[in-house]
Amino acid sequence: MKMIHERLSTRAVHVDFGGVTALAGINLTVNRGEILGLIGPNGAGKTTLVNVLTGYQRPDAGFVFLDEKDITGAIPHKVSRLGVSRTFQAVRLFQGLSVRENVLAAAVTHLSNRNEAEARVRDLLNWIGSASVASRKSAELPYGQERLVGIARALATAPSFLLLDEPAAGTNAAEAIELSRIIREIPTKFGCGIILIEHNVPMVLGTCDRVHVLDAGRTIAVGLPAEVAANAEVRRAYLG
């Protein structure tokens, strides 16, 4: 059985790209069962931070912890096996595979029992409302449904933490509302914590338990959604 972890965190994480500071001493914590929003203007360092958390970017300084275990610089597939899964801005489904096969491909890498993996896939597709298109090639999906299948594929690995990188990008208002509902169900239904990166600020404020705001690679605020929305520095840097 996969170990359940209670906290994913960074300590003083710093990343430079060619002399440009992308992250400057970031301390972030998300707890299992919590939805943490990560917002800020373009270039603030949000995706870089998620890449550090999931092993796609090694920090120049600082640490990443899963509970008390130091996982700094662990390669992506090891981070995933430890219980940290993610989606990408570009969904990256396997276009030649069916919807069911896409989700199953993730499930079988983490569940040793094939029947258990198949059952998890059925449950996930029913939950996101995609059971009726399970046999369709993923290349045929409308954009909003493609993003939901990406989330289902990430959840198929039974993570303790799920990191969602702009899941509402390109969706319409109705799709964003439905996506928010689905995200809010995840901690209760699957027992995992979430980091939600999103430019749809109303969606973040209405979905998340806490919000962490970055600007130019630095933390400028962390708090409850209402506190962050009222923060003068956040309004100056991002909300307007």
N, C-alpha and C positions, 0 to 999 in steps of 0.2 A: 504494500500500500504506500502511495506517495505521502511523504511527510507534509503536514500542514504547517505553514509559517504564519507568524502573526504580524510581522513588520518588515517593510522594505524601506531602506533609508540611504542617504548619502551624507558624507561628512567632508566639508571643505573641498568639494570637487572643483577642479580647475582644468580648463581645456583651452589651449591656444591653437589657432590655425594660421601658420605663417606670420606670427607676430601679432595677429588679431585675437583678442581675448573673447572667446565664445562663452565661457562660464568662469566666474570668478568667486570661488569659495562658497559653492552652493551647499546648503544644508536643507535637505528635504526628507520628510517622513510621511509614509502612508501606512495605515493600519488595515489589517484584514477586516472586511466588512464595511470599510469606508470608501466613499467616492471623493477623490481629491481632484479638483480642477487645476489645470496648469495653463495659465494664459499670459499674454504679453504680445507686443507688436512683432511684426516680421523681423527676424534677426535677433530676437531676444535670447535665444538659446534653448528653446523648448524641445525641439527635436534632438538637438545635441545631447540634452540631459537624458532623454529617453534612450538614445543610443548608448550612453554610458551605462544606464541601468540594465540594459539588455545585452551588453557585451559587444555591440557593434562599434563602439568607440572607447578606446582606453584613455582614461583621464591622465593628464600630465602630473596632477597631484590630487590627493584626496582619496576617499574610500567609498565603496558601496557595500552595504551590509544587508543580508537576509537574516532577520533576527540578529544574533550576535556573530554570524558567520561572515567573514570577509570574502566577498566574491568579486572584488575589484579585478577587472581585466579578464574574467572568465569568458571563454568563447561562447557565442550565442546559443549553440545547441546545448551546452552544459547549463547555461542560465535557464533555458527553457525546461530542461529536465529537473532542475531544482525547484521550479514552480513559478517562473516569471514568464508570461506570454505576452505577445503584442500584436497589434495590427499596424499597417503602414498607411501613409497618405495615399499611395497608389496601392490598391487592394491586393494585387499580385496573386489572384487565384490561378490555378492551373487551367488554362483556357480549354485544353483538349479533354479534360476530365469532366464528368458530370458533377452536379452539386453534391450528391451523396459521396462520390469518390474524393472530392476535395476535402470534405470534413473527415472522412474515414482515414485519409492519408495522415492526418494529424493524430487522430485517435489511436491508431495502431502503433504509433511510435512511443506512446506513453502507457497504453493499457496492454498487458501481456495476453489477456484473454480476448480472442476475436469476437466471441458472442457479446462480451461486455462492451467492446468497442462499437459493435454494430448497434447495440441498444442505446449507447450514448449518442450516436449519430442520429438515430430516429428521434430521440427526445429533443435534441437540439434543433433539428429541422422543424419539428412540430412547434416548438416554442417560438421560433422566429417567423413562423407562418410560411415556410418554404417546403413543406412536405410534398405539396402537389407538383413541385418542379424538381424533385430530387433526381430524376433521371435525365433532366435537360443538361446540355453542355453549359458550363459556366459562362462561356463566351456569348451565350444567347440571353443572359439575364439583363434586365433593366438595371440602371446604375444603382438605385437605392437598394434593390434586393441583393445586388452583388456585395454591397458593403455589409449587409446583415450576414451574408454567408461568410464573409471574412471574420466577423466577430464569432460566429459559430465555430469556425475552424480553430480560432485561437482558444476558445473555451473547451474544445475537444481534448486538449492536453491536460485538463483538470488542474488549472493553475491556482496558486494561492493569490497571485496578483496578475491583473490584466491591464496592460497599458494601451490605450486607444489614441492613435495619432490622427486627429482631425476626422473622426468618423462621419460627421455631418457635411463634410465638404462636397459641394455639388448637389446636395439634396434640396428638395423644395420644403416649404414650411410644414406641410402635412407629414412628410417623411421625417423631418427633424423632430417633430412632436412625438411620433411613434418611436423613433430611435431613443429619445430621452426616456420614454416609458420603459423600454427594454433595458436600458442601462441601469435605471433605478432598481429593476428586479434582480440584477445579477448578484449583488452581495448576499441577498437573502436566499436566492435559488441555488447559487453555486458556491457560496461561502468564501468569495474572494474579494480582495480590495481592488480598487480601480484608480488609475491615473488617467484623467480625461484631458487631452490637449484639444482645444477647440477655439476657433475664432468667433463662433456664434455665442456671444457673451450672454444674451438672455437664456439660451439653453444651458450654459454652464451654471449660471446663477440659480436656475430652477432645478438643476439636477444634482449638484454637488453638495456634500456636507461641509467641506472647507475648500478654499481657493488659495493657490500659491501663484504670485504674480512675479514674472521676470521682466527686466528691461535692460538691454545691453549686457546680458550675461550676469546680472546681479538680481538678487531678491529685493523687491521693494515693498512687498506686503504678503502676509499670510494671515488668514482668518476666516470667519464665517462669511458667506456670500454677501450679506447685507453690510458687514463691516468693510469688506473689500470694495464694494460698489460705492461706498461713501468716502473712501480714502482719497484725500486730495492729491497725493502723489500718483496714485493709480489713475485718477481721472485726467491728470495732466499728461501722463506718459502714454495712456492707452484708450481710456474710455471717452475722453473728450467732454 
